Amino acid sequence: MMSLLVLLVLLVAAYLLGSIPFAIVTSKLFGLEDPRKYGSGNPGATNVLRSGNKGAAVLTLVGDCLKGWLAVWAASRMGFSPTEAALAGLAAFLGHVFTIFLRFNGGKGVATALGVLAGVDGRIAILCALVWLAVAFTTRYSSAAALSAAVAAPLAGVLFLGPQASVIVLLVMAAVLVWRHAPNIQRLRAGTEGKIGGGKKPKAD
């Protein structure tokens, strides 16, 4: 019972960590408009980039990645099992997507998911990052790159980790990422999705 309670406390703490909306915090620090009021309206690094401030976008990206990685790393350092540490990463990821600080309407979760992957196994994170970069470079669609990386994550998990419970965590994150990108998928199919570097106007991410 005590160990279950400790795990629950860990997951709640990880969720609250993931809930920190770095896009909002960074935008305020740089004196920028709230990212929910332009572009896709998504509080994430890609949308902050549409403000034209690359520094703010990079800081948002780093912050969102770090909170996913930190949740897994801290759990591991405290002696939790790899599966429990992965669950902490999942909690941080869900905190970003359903942040309590923005009425449970957060970002898409791509950067935080990458941080979680880095905490679980750096090889998985590197492979997924390469997939994202390759698709983004060839198509200039951030959403297509994110979807491709999401699909690659559980496959990379099986490749590098084998049939471990942690792979199920990666599969859940991938499913949430695809679900969060449902509107983007529709726009991609319709040919109306905004491309990277398209400024504030495109309603896409």
C-alpha positions in Angstrom: 0.0 0.0 0.0 2.8 2.4 0.9 4.7 1.8 -2.3 1.5 2.4 -4.3 1.0 5.6 -2.4 4.5 6.7 -3.2 4.1 5.9 -6.8 0.8 7.9 -6.9 2.6 10.9 -5.3 5.4 10.6 -8.0 2.8 10.6 -10.8 1.0 13.6 -9.4 4.3 15.5 -9.1 5.3 14.5 -12.6 1.9 15.6 -13.9 2.2 19.0 -12.3 5.8 19.4 -13.7 4.5 18.6 -17.1 1.6 21.1 -16.7 4.0 24.1 -16.6 3.1 25.9 -19.9 6.6 27.0 -21.0 5.1 28.6 -24.2 3.1 31.0 -22.1 5.9 31.6 -19.6 8.5 32.2 -22.3 6.2 34.5 -24.3 5.7 36.6 -21.2 9.5 36.8 -20.5 10.1 38.0 -24.1 7.2 40.4 -24.1 5.4 38.4 -26.8 1.7 38.0 -27.5 0.0 34.9 -25.9 0.6 32.1 -28.3 -3.0 31.0 -27.9 -4.1 34.1 -29.7 -2.4 33.5 -33.0 -1.4 30.8 -35.5 -2.7 27.5 -34.4 -3.5 28.8 -30.9 -1.4 25.9 -29.6 0.8 26.7 -26.6 3.9 25.0 -28.0 7.3 25.8 -29.5 6.2 25.5 -33.2 3.5 28.1 -32.6 5.8 30.4 -30.6 8.1 30.3 -33.6 5.4 31.9 -35.7 5.9 35.0 -33.5 9.2 35.5 -35.3 11.2 35.2 -32.1 13.4 32.2 -32.6 15.0 32.6 -29.1 11.6 32.3 -27.5 10.7 29.2 -29.6 14.0 27.5 -28.7 13.6 28.2 -25.0 10.0 26.8 -25.2 11.3 23.7 -26.9 14.0 23.2 -24.4 11.7 23.7 -21.4 9.0 21.4 -22.8 11.6 18.7 -23.5 13.3 19.0 -20.1 10.1 18.5 -18.1 9.5 15.2 -19.9 13.1 14.1 -19.4 13.3 15.3 -15.8 10.3 13.3 -14.8 11.8 10.0 -16.0 15.3 10.9 -14.7 14.1 11.9 -11.2 12.0 8.7 -10.9 15.0 6.6 -11.9 17.3 8.4 -9.4 14.8 7.8 -6.6 14.9 4.1 -7.2 11.7 3.5 -9.2 11.7 0.7 -11.8 12.1 1.5 -15.5 8.4 0.9 -16.0 7.5 3.3 -13.1 9.9 5.9 -14.4 8.3 5.6 -17.9 4.9 6.1 -16.2 6.2 9.3 -14.6 7.2 10.4 -18.1 3.8 9.6 -19.3 2.3 11.7 -16.5 4.4 14.6 -17.4 3.4 14.3 -21.0 -0.3 14.2 -20.1 0.3 17.2 -17.9 1.6 19.1 -20.9 -1.4 18.0 -23.1 -4.0 18.5 -20.4 -2.4 21.1 -18.2 -4.3 22.1 -15.1 -3.0 25.6 -15.4 -4.7 26.2 -18.7 -8.0 24.5 -17.9 -6.7 21.2 -19.3 -6.2 22.6 -22.8 -2.4 22.3 -23.3 -0.1 21.8 -26.2 0.3 18.9 -28.7 3.0 17.2 -26.6 5.6 16.6 -29.2 8.6 18.2 -27.4 7.6 16.7 -24.0 7.2 13.3 -25.6 10.7 13.7 -27.0 12.0 14.4 -23.5 10.3 11.4 -22.1 11.9 9.2 -24.9 15.3 10.7 -24.0 14.8 9.7 -20.4 13.6 6.2 -21.3 16.3 5.5 -23.8 18.4 8.0 -25.7 18.5 5.9 -28.8 14.8 6.0 -29.2 14.8 9.8 -28.8 17.6 10.2 -31.4 15.8 8.0 -33.9 12.5 9.8 -33.5 14.2 13.2 -33.7 15.8 12.1 -37.0 12.5 10.9 -38.3 11.0 14.3 -37.4 13.8 16.3 -39.0 13.7 14.2 -42.2 9.9 14.6 -42.7 9.9 18.2 -41.7 12.7 19.0 -44.1 11.1 17.2 -47.0 7.5 18.3 -46.5 7.8 21.5 -44.3 4.8 20.2 -42.4 5.4 20.1 -38.6 2.3 18.0 -38.1 3.4 15.4 -40.6 6.8 15.2 -38.9 5.2 14.9 -35.5 2.9 12.1 -36.6 5.8 10.2 -38.3 7.9 10.5 -35.1 4.9 9.4 -33.0 4.5 6.2 -35.1 8.2 5.6 -35.0 8.4 5.8 -31.1 6.8 2.5 -30.1 8.5 0.7 -33.0 11.9 2.0 -31.9 11.0 1.0 -28.3 10.5 -2.6 -29.4 13.8 -2.4 -31.4 15.9 -1.1 -28.6 14.1 -2.3 -25.5 12.4 -5.5 -26.6 9.0 -6.6 -25.2 9.1 -4.4 -22.1 6.2 -2.7 -20.3 7.8 0.7 -21.1 6.9 0.2 -24.7 3.2 0.3 -23.8 3.9 3.8 -22.4 5.4 4.8 -25.7 2.4 3.4 -27.5 0.0 5.3 -25.3 1.9 8.6 -26.0 1.9 7.8 -29.7 -1.9 7.3 -29.6 -2.5 10.6 -27.7 -0.2 12.4 -30.2 -2.1 11.1 -33.2 -5.4 12.0 -31.5 -4.2 15.5 -30.7 -3.2 15.9 -34.4 -6.6 14.8 -35.8 -7.5 18.3 -37.1 -4.0 18.5 -38.7 -4.5 15.1 -40.4 -7.8 16.4 -41.9 -6.0 19.6 -43.2 -3.1 17.5 -44.6 -5.6 15.4 -46.5 -7.4 18.5 -47.7 -4.1 20.3 -48.6 -4.9 23.2 -46.4 -2.3 22.6 -43.6 0.1 25.4 -42.8 3.8 24.9 -43.4 6.7 25.6 -41.2 7.8 29.3 -41.5 4.3 30.3 -42.7 4.0 33.2 -40.1 1.2 33.8 -37.7 -1.8 33.4 -40.0 -2.0 29.6 -40.8 -4.2 27.8 -38.4 -2.0 24.8 -38.2 0.7 23.2 -36.1 
